[in-house]
Amino acid sequence: MLSCSKKKDVITEEPAPVVPTNPTTGGSPVERNPANSNYSPAFTGQTRIEGVITATRIRSTILTSSLTAPWGIAALSDGRFIVTEKAGRMRMVSGSGAVSEAITGIPPVNSNGQGGLLGICLDPNFNVNRMIYWSFSEPGTGGNRTSIAKGRLADNEQSIEAAIIIYRSSPAYAGVNHYGGRVVFDAAGNLFISTGERADNATRAQAQSTAASIGKVIRISTDGQAVVGNPFAGQAGALPELYSIGHRNPQGLAVHPVTGELWLSEHGPRGGDELNRIQAGANYGWPVITYGLEYSGQPVLTGSQQRDGMTQPVYYWDPVVSPSGMTFYNSDRIQEWRNNLFIGALSGMHIVRLVIENNLVIGEERLLAAESQRFRDITQGTDGALYAITDQGRLYKLDRE
């Protein structure tokens, strides 16, 4: 049950940032550090777009600092949230920041490295069926997998009832990195899943293989079956659940509120973080093309950034910001943010705001950069405010004054 009396959940308010009365456009790019590579973008505006500044006065509030390595957040219609914690716990959090005890009934996770209890989403009919879906690193014979489970939140909210695993990525691998880990619903009631290519040279080439489901976007039904009409179905040797291929470590998924298209953010190596607009059957290139370098500073494979048959990112960052969970803003509460994309940045330690028009990024802003927090996920509440969780255990609320 909600623990409302804990002193560590007392709300503290941060000073409202000073912003001009009118938005600044055409400003210098927000990234001022030198790039790791001398690679050139494929088109103007693909990186280091002009900076913008929110004109609306925004207040940031720390609702709680008592979460432990939270990874995913989902908003309930009553103003509360369900939050996953990396170690394998789920918790309810009230709109004022009161944190519940851990919810029981969740399958075990391997929380070593980058693994754990990862992304979460609610069934579109959650208010009726109380079903929750989540991604996690599942331990097992032969190694770990990015897996998807579902279960019903009990009426008393203390447990997940009848949790079952509906999908397991393949192959299993004994590493502990690059799981991807987001899961979202499309308009038809199917699930999109992001899986990482598991980081190591032994596996990353399989991001290009249609016989493996690592380094991919997957589309399945709520029962875990490949959706009829998936783009690789019927191809010899291809897994029918595949929707797009050639991804590295995609930790962000969001559906555009107007077009219904899926957008994805993924970690590059040394440079080359990407924002992609996902198209059915497209190949996003990793590791054959990238705007990043190996961590050693050497080119990745042949050092190519473009190749026929491979899709360019809409936007990329060099140096990296380490983009994680993301959401499109679709409220009228802050008009200038409508349909903007907000992304939690880990190593960048800020929230990325991207202004997008005609599927191109036309402006970038950095929010809460002074907080020195690794922003892991962000969602919009039913009140039209944004709520963001950080690796350090905080839940922030961003709203107009």
N, C-alpha and C positions, 0 to 999 in steps of 0.2 A: 504494500500500500504506500501511498505518498507520505513521505516523511517531511512534514511542513515545519517542524520546530527546530531543525538543525541550524545552528548559527552560521555554519559555513555556507548556507544557501541564501543568506541575506543579500538583497539586491544592492549593487553598488553602481553608481552612474559615473561614466567617464565624461569629461568636459566635451561639449559639442564643438566640433571642428569649425574653424572660421572659414567660411566660403564666401565668394562674391555673390552679389545679387543676381548676376547674369552668368550663364555658363561660358567658360572660355573654350573656344574652338580654334583649331589651327595652331595650337601650341606645340612646343617641342615634344618629341616622344618621351614617354615616362621612363624608358630605359636609357640610361646615360653611360653605362659601363661598356667597355669594348666587347665586341663579339669574340667568341672562341675561334671562329673560322673566318675565312675571307670569302665565303660562299655568297653568291648573289641570289636574291629572291627571283622567283619565276615571273612575278608581276608586281607592279607598284602597289604598295599597301599590304603586302603579304607579311611584313614584319615592321616593327618600329613605326607604327602609324602615329598620327598626331595625337597629342594629349588632350583630354577634355576634363572639365571640372563640374561636378554636380552643383547646381545653383541652389536647390532646395537645402535648407538648413537641416542637417541630419544629426540625430543623437544616437550614440552607441552606448548600450547598457550591458554590463556583464550580469547575466541572470544567475549564473552559478559558476563556481570554479571547482566543483567537487566530482566531476566526471573523471574517469580514468581512461586515457587514450581512446576517446570516442572516435568512431570511424564513419558512421552513417546516421542520418537523421531523417525522420518522416513526420509530417505534420498531420495531426488529427483535426477533425472538423470542429471539435470543442475547444480548440486553442492549445491543447497539449501536444506533446511530441513523444515518439518512440526513438530511442537512441541506442545504437550498437556500440559496444566497447570491444576493443581489439582482443582482449583476453578471452572472450567468449560469452559476454553478458549482454543482455538487453535491459534497459531501464525506461520507465515512464518519467517524463519531466513535465511539470506544470508550466503554465505560461508565466508564472512568477519565479520559476527556477527551483522549485522543490523536487528533489530526486527520489525515486522509489528505491526499494530494495531490488536486487537482481531478479529478473523473471526466470523461472525454471523451465525445464523441458526442452532445452536447446541442444542439438547434437554437438559432440566434441569438435573442437577446432585445433589446428596446429598453429599456435600464435608466435612461433619462432620467426625471426626475420621480419618480412613484410606481411606475414600471414596473420590470420585471426578471423574474427567475426567482422564482416566487411559491410557492403552496401545493403540497404533495406528499402522496401517499398510496400505500400498498402494496396490491397485489392481495391479497384474502383468502387466496389460494393461493400467496402469494409464496414460501413455503418450497419449493414444487414448481416454479412457473413463473418466479420471479424478476422478475415484471413490476412496473413502477413507473409511476405516472400523475402528471402535474404540470401546473400552470397557469402561464402566462407571458404577458407582453406581446409579441405578435408584430409586428414591423415588416413593412410591405408597401405595395403600391400603394393610395393613398387614405388611408393612415394606419395606426394601430396597432389591434390587437384583443386581447381576452382570449381566449387559445387554450388548448387542452388537448392534451398529447402523451402518448405512452406508449412504453415501450421496456423491453428486458430488461437487467438488471444482469448484466454478464459474470461468469463464474465467478471470474475474478481480481479482480473489483471495481474495475477501473481504467477501465471504459468502459460506456456504454449502447449496447447492440446494437440495430440496426434501429429506431431511433427514428422514429416517424411522428406527424403531427399528425392527431388524430381529430375535432377540433371547433374551429370559429372563430366567435366572436360576431359579430354584425352590428348596425349598420353599422360599418365601419372609421372611425376618426376621428383627426385629426392632433394631438390633445391627448396629454398624458402623465400624466394623473391618473385616479383612481377606476376601477381595473380590477377591484375585488373581489378574486378570485384564490384562493379556497379550493376544494378538491375532496375529497369523501369518498365512501365506498361506503355504500349502503343494504344492508338484510338480504337483498335479492334479487340482489345482485351488480351493481347498476347504479350509475352515478355521479351524485351531486349536485354542481353547480357554482354558484358565486356570481359574478355579473358586476356591475361598477359601471356607473353611467350616464354616466361620463366627465366629470363635474364641471361642464361649461360650460353656459350657458343654451341654447346651440345644440343640445345633446343631452339635457339632463336630462329634458325633457318626454317623451322616448321611454321612460322608465321605465314610463310608463302605456300604451305602445303594444304590442299583441300582435303587431305586425309587425316588431318589433325585439327582439333578445335581450340588449340592454344594460339594466342595472338590474333584473336578474331572478335567479331560481333556475332552473337548467336541469336536466333529468333525461334522461340518455342512457345507452345501453349502452356496454360497453367497446370497441365498434367505432365509437362516435360517432353512433349512430342514435337518434332519438327513441324513448322507451320506449312500447310499446303501453299505452294507458290514461292517458297524460298528459292533464291536465284541459282543455287548450285545443285538443287535436287535433280536427279536424273543424269548428272555428269558421272562418267565412269570413275569410281574410286572416291568420289567426293561425299563428305558428310552432308546429309540433307538439312541439318540445322544451321549451317553457315549462312550468314547474311553479308558480311564483308570480311576481307582478309588483309594481312600485311600490317598488323598493329604491334606495338612494342609493349607498353604497359598502360593501357587505357583505364584511368581511374575516374573519368567523368563521363556521364551520359545525361542528356536532357532532350526532351521533345519540344520543338518550337511551338508556342501556343497558337500561332496563326497558320503556319504551313503544315504542321503535324510531322515535319521532318525530324529525323534523329541527328543530333550533334554530339560530338565526342571529343574529349581532351585526352591527350596521352603524353607520358613522359618520354622525352628524348634522352640520349646519353649525355655527353658534354655539349650542351646546346641542342637545338632541334626539338624542343617541346612543341606539340602541335595541337591545333584546333581543326577538326575535320567535320564536314557535313557529309553524313553517311548516306551513300546511295547503294541500292541493292546490287550485289555482285561486284562492287568495286574493289580494287586492290590499292591499298594505301602505302605500299612500297617497302615497309621495313622487312629486312635490313638492307635491301638492295638500293633504295634511295633514302636519304635523310639529310637534314640541315645540321646535324650534329656530328661530333667527333667521338672516337673511342675515348674512354677515360684517360688513356695514356696520351691523348693528344693526336694520335694518328687517325687517318681517315677510316671510316667504316667501309670495309670491303674495297670497292674501287673508288670511293669518294664521290659517288654520283648523287645528284639532287633531282634529276629528271630522267624519266624513261617512258617510252611509249607504252600505253596500257596501264600505267600507274597514275593514281590520282594525287594531285597536289593538295597540301593542306590549305585551308582557307587562310590560316594565320600561323606563324611560328614565332618562338622566342629563342634568342641566343644573346646572352646567357639564359639558362633555364630559370623558370619560376616554379617548376614542379607542380603542374596543375592537377588538382584532385576533383572532388565533387563539385557539381555545378547546377545552376538552375536558371531558366529564363524568368524574368519578372513580368507578370501579367496583370498587375493591379493598377487601378487608377489613382491609388493613394499618393504615389510619387510619379506624376505624369511623365517627367523627363526620363524615367527609368523604364517605361513600358517597352516590352519586348527586348530590352537589353539582356545580355548574358552576364551572369556573375559566377566566378570560379574561385574556389579556395586555392591559394598558392602556399605550398609547403616551404620549400627553401626560400621562396620569394617573400614569405611572411607578410602577406597582405591579401586582400580580396581584389581580384581582377574584375573590373567593369569594362565590358566591350559593347560599343554601340555598333549595331550591324544593320546595314541596309542592302537590299538586293544580294544577300548572301556574301557580302564583303564587309570586313571590319573597317569602320571609318573613324573610330575614336577609342582610346583606351585611358582608363583611370585606375589609380591604385587607392584603395580604401583601407583604413585601419593599419597603415604601414607602421605607425608609431607604436603599435601594441606588441611587437616582437613575438608574434604567435604564428605557429604553423597551422594554417587554416585547412581543415581536412574535408569539410562538407558544408553545404549551404542549401537552405530551402526557403520557400516563401510560406509564411503562416497565413491562416485564414483572415487575419487582421490586415493583411497587406504589408506587413513588415518582413524584413529578411532576418533569418536566424542562422548563425554559423557556429560550428563546433571546431575546436582546436585540439591538436595533439596534447597540449598541456592541460586539457581538461575543462576548458571554458566553453560556455554557451553565450554567445553575443546576440543581442537584438539590435538591428539597425532600422530606425524609423524616423520620420520627419518630426521636427520639434512641435 
